[in-house]
């Protein structure tokens, strides 16, 4: 829209309209085609891979040198094609907003170190040094473990691929409300003119300088999509022949934010599946006494034991979380009549388990619960109802 003014007043408005319906439909058809073809390729590719593996493992007789020179490259190419198909499926799901992330509390420092260890041999073969730094020994963050591993694999893999000498440096930094992860290299760098499109589909890193490199050009696009799904952001700083530095940040949720998000997601789920949603809030009332008499490590061990016992009793799709140092919240599909039975069962199992730690340890538990939609229509109402009930039960136990 553009205003046409005369003597300072708007006389007319020019409106240009572009119908993008056909373009949108083409995009949908293209994504559906990619997803369909990728699915269709998976089965025959798996059969080919298994057949080649049987030959490579010499189950049908020893291979000659010439035969090995044929079979081994074929396995590598089939594996590469498999990765491309998986990447295409990921891109298709992301653009169709069908991809789901399953988040949990994960130590991202330990996660990144695990990924780095898988690249040590490859880096060593190129005489590259890998340096890992973190401003915390442990940083627990709410994320999809497999997906963030995928991001680290893509970024570290690219760093090693396009670096011939020097080092790869990985830095994990915990800040006030976020965690920043950076992978820097001393490699060939990226032309500044390409930085604006580096995260686009099928864009190949260093394609001008290394046209012979075998890659799909989807890794960075997928990494951007994964980070975006986590409500984070990703960027790159680079200069030709001066290395590259890829960074991404993930929000550092507070415990309360994680619980609220989980409840709201579960509410949407039960509305579409017509199942039940119940919150069970457990509190170890004598946590402070255990901490005073047995030490904070043992008190923390009791809470972790409670969480482990609960986790073992969960059905598929149910979720438990250590809410506070002395509280655990359980998201389940149980009726009001069964909650007392469940609490009694968990209490009995905990008492028996504590005897194995220390015969003098005693656990005093209280619980509160809420059911959707009877006790609340949103996360805040459900949490408040469960907390109020817990306080009433705690006062009743004391009296």
N, C-alpha and C positions, 0 to 999 in steps of 0.2 A: 504494500500500500504506500502511495506517495501523495502527499497533500500539495495542491496547487493554490498558492496564496495570491491575493490581490489587495494592496493597501494594508498588509499585515493581517488580513482575515482570510480564512480558508474558504475559497470559492468552490473548488472541486476536489475530488479525490480519485486518483487513478489506481485501479486495482488490477493486478496481473495474476491470473490463476493458471496453475500448471497441474493437470490431472496426472498423478503418479500411480494411479491404480494398476495400470498395466505393468509398470516397472516393479511395483510391490509383488504382483502376482508372479512375475518372472523370477524374482528373488526366491519366493516360496517354492516354486517349481524346481528351481535350481538346487535349493537346499534339500528338498525331498528326493531329488534324483541322486545327489551325492550320498545321502544317507542310505538309499535303497541299493545303489551300486556297491557301496562299502560293505553292507551286510551280505550281499550276494557273493562278494569276493572272499569273505572271511572263511567260509567252509572249504572251498577248494584249496585255498592257500594253506589252511591248517593241514589238509591231507598231504599236500606237496611237501610241507615242512617236515612232517612225521616220516615220510618216505625217504627224504634226503638224510634225516637223522639216522635212520636204520642203516643206510649205506655208509654214512660217516662213522658209525659205531662198529662197522665191519661185522654186522650180524650175519651177512650173507657171503662172507669171505674177505680176505685182506685186500685192500685197495692198492693199486700200483701208484707210483708218483704222479703219472699223467691223470689217473682217475681222481686222485685227491685234488689235483689242480682244477678239475672241473667241478667236483662236488662241493668243496668248501666255499668257493666264490658264489655258487648257487644258493647255499644256505645263508650267506651274508646278504645277498640281494633279496631273498624271500623275507628275511627278518626286517630288512629296510622297508620293503613293500608293506609288511605288517604294521610297522610304525606309521607309515603314511596313511594307511587305512584307518588306524586308530585316531590319528590326528584329524583326518577328514570327518570322522564321526563326532569327535569333540567339537570341531568348528560348527558342524551342522546343528548339534544340540544347543550350543551356546547361542547361535544366531536365532534358533527357533525357541530359545528360552526354555528348553526342555531339560537342560542339564541340572542336576541337583548336587549340592555339596552337603556332606555329612560331617558336621563339625564336632570336635571334642577338645578337651583341654590337653595341649601337647607342649612339651618343652622344645621350642623351636631351635635352641642352641644344640641340643642333642640330635634333633632331626637333621640340621644342616651338617653337623659333623659326620653323621652317617652317610649322607650323600657325598661329601668330600672324600671319604675313605674309598668309595667306589671308583673315584677318578685318580687315585694315587698312582697306580701302575701306568695309566695312560700318560699322566703328567711326567712321570719318571722316564718314560720311553722317549720323551721330547726334551729331557733335561730341564724341565720347568719346575720351579719351586711353588708349592701351595702354602699360603699363609692364612691361618684362621684366627680371627680376633672377635671377642665379644666383651662388652662392658659388664656383663653378668655371667656367672657360672651357669645359671639356669634362668630361663625366661618362659614361663608358662603362658600360653596364649590360646585363644579359641579359634580353631581352624580345621579345615579338612586336610588331614595328614597326607593322604595319597596325592591330592591335587597340589599342595605346596611342595611336596617332593618333586613333582613334575616340573614346577617352575624352577627350582634349584637345578634339576638335571638339565633343563634346556639352557639356562644361563651359564652354568659352569661348563657344560659341554661345548657351547659356542666359544667361551673364553679360551679353552684349551685348543680348540680347532683352529682358531685364528691368531694364535700366539706361537711364535717359533723360538723365542728366547726371552728370558726374564722370569716373571712370576705371575701367579694368579692369587689375588687377595680377596678373601671373603670376610666381611665385617657385619656383625649383628649388633645393633645398638637399641637398647630399650630407652625410650623417651617417655615424656609425661603420660601421654594417652595413645601411644603407638609404638610399633617396633619397626625399625628400618633395617633392611637387608641389602647390602651392596656387594656386587661381584666386579672387581676391577682387574684389568689385564694390561700387559705391556705389548699387546699385539699390533696388528696392521691398522686398526682404527676404522672409522667409518667416515665417508665423505659427508660433511655438514649438510649438503643438499639432500641427502637421503634420510636424515634424522627424522624428518616429519612423517615419513611413510614406513619407518623401520618396523612398526608393529602391525602393518597391513598383511593381509593374507598373501601367501606366495612370494613375499619379499625375502630375498636371500641376502643374508649378511655377507658383506665382502664380495658380492657377485661380480663386481667389475674387476677386482684384483685377483679373484680366484674362481674363475668361471667353471673350473673342473670339479669343484667340491660337490659331493653328492648330498643334497638336502632338499626337503620339501618346501621350505620357506614358510612353514606353518607354526613352528615352535614358539616364536615370539608373539605371534597373534594369539595362540592358545594361552601363553603365559599371561598376556594382558587380560584375556577373558577371565582366567581363574582369579587373578588379583582383583578384578572388578567385582566378581561374584562375592568376594570377601569384603567388599566396600573399601578397598584400598586403591592405590595408584602406583603406576610403574613408569619409569622414564630412563633416558640414557644421555650421557655426556661423552663425546668422543671427538677426536681429531685424527686425520690421516697420519699414519706412522707414529701416533702418540698414544695408542691404546684406547680402550673403551671402559666405561663404568656404567653398569646397569644397576639400578636401584629400584626396590619396591617397598612400600610401607603397608603395614596391616594395622587396623585399629586394635588398640589394647582395651578390650571390653572389661568393664567391672563385672563382678560376679552377679550383681543384681540385674545388669543389662542382659547377660547371657540367659538367665532364668526367665526373664520377661519375654525375650525373643523366642525361647523354646516354648513357652506356654502359648504365645500368640500363634506360632506355627502349628502347634498341636490342636488349637481350637479350629483353625482352618481345616485341618486334616479330619477331625471328628465330624465336622459339618458336612463334609463330602462323603465320608464313609459310614456315617450314622453309627459310630462306635461311641464309647464313653471316654471321658477324660477325668481322672481324679488326681489330686495332689496329696501326697502324704508327707508331712513334715515331722522329722524325728529329731529330738534334742537329747543330748547326754547332759542331764541336769548337774551331775557331780563332776563335770570336766575339771573345774577349778580345784576341787579337792584332790582329784587324781594327779593333777599337775603339781600341786603342793607336796603331796605325800610320796609320789613316785617319779616326778620329773616330767618335763614337757614332752620329751621323746616318747615316753610310755603313754601319755595322754593322747598324743597325736596318733600313736599306733592303735589305740582303741578305736578312734574315729575311722581310721583306714580299714580296720577289721570290720567295723559295722558296714562300711561302704562295700567291702568285698563280699560280705554275707548277702547284702541286698542285691548286689550285681549278679550273684549266682542264681538268685531266685527270680530274676526278671525274665519275662517272656519277650519274644522278638518284637521290636518296636518300642519297648519300654525303656525308660532312661532314669538314671539316678545321678545325683550331683552333690558334692560337699559344698553346702551353701555358706556356712560359717565354720569356724574351727571346731564348734561343738554341735553343728546342725547338718542334717542330710535331707535333701528333698528328693522325693520319688514321684515320677510321672508314670501313671499306670492306667489300666483299664479294669478297675475293680468296683464292685457295688458298695453301697453304704453298709450293707449287712456284713460284707466280708472284710472290711477294714480292721475291725477289732480282732478277727481271727488272724489276719496277716501280721498285725502288730505283735500279738501274743507269740506267734511262731518265731518272728525275728528276735524277740526279747529272749526266748528260751535258747535259741541257737547261740546268741551272743554270750549269754551267761556260761554256757558249756565251753565256748571257745576261749573265754577269758581265763578259765581255770588252767588252760595250757600255757598261758603267758605268765600268770601269777595267781596263786590260789587266794591271795588277799584282795585281789581286784574285784570290785563290785560296780555294776553299771546301773544307774538310775535313769530310766528313760521316760520321756513324755512324748505325746504325739498330738498332732492336729491335722485335720484334713479338710478338703473342699472338693466338691463335684461340680463339673460344668454340665448344664447351665444353672443347676439348682442353687448353688451358693455364690455364683458370680458369673458375669458375662464377659469379663476380660481378665487379663493377667493380674492387674492391681487388685481387683475385687477378690479373686480366688486366693491370692497370697495373703491378703488381709484376713479373710475368713479362716484360713488354715492357721495363721499366727495367733489370732484371737482364741481359737479353740485350744491350741497348744498351751497358751498361758493359763487358761482355765484348768486344763488337765494338770499342769504343773503345780498350780496352787492347791488343787484337790489332793495331789500326791503328798504335798507337804503337810496338809492338815490331817 
